[in-house]
Amino acid sequence: MENKFSWYVHGLWILGAVFMFLAAMIAGNIEWVEGTTIWSYWLAILISFALFLIAGVCWISSAANSIKEER
């Protein structure tokens, strides 16, 4: 049971951190410079936003699983 608890809590927490890191890297490098198309700019914003949402879902799932496993 401990191995399952480890994956569902710690694994999702770490996975969320990885998604957050990738989203922050993309969002931090978004710039409108010469040669940037409107499609590439908005695609980078949407990918970054989606990764932030995925990270949040991973962290919420991790918290819910830790509460459920605590009982």
Steps between C-alpha positions, in 0.01 A plus 500: 500500500789738567624473142158597362480789747845615394409515132161663539624769734869555435496403134218737411661775706829462310322469166310822577829673577643389165194632314522826693868533412434443130210746499709765675786449253265549204315794658825669600635492146193626315590821320362682202808552283557540130404180322248386760169405351171552679437125489830403661459766769151388598593131472783552749261679736241221471756224553636680804151551642411134442816387677420725797153343517640147479744579783214629714295187433797281597547689827129493583488127427804447720336687788172311457681165491701579812182589691327185376798278589534662843169357618 
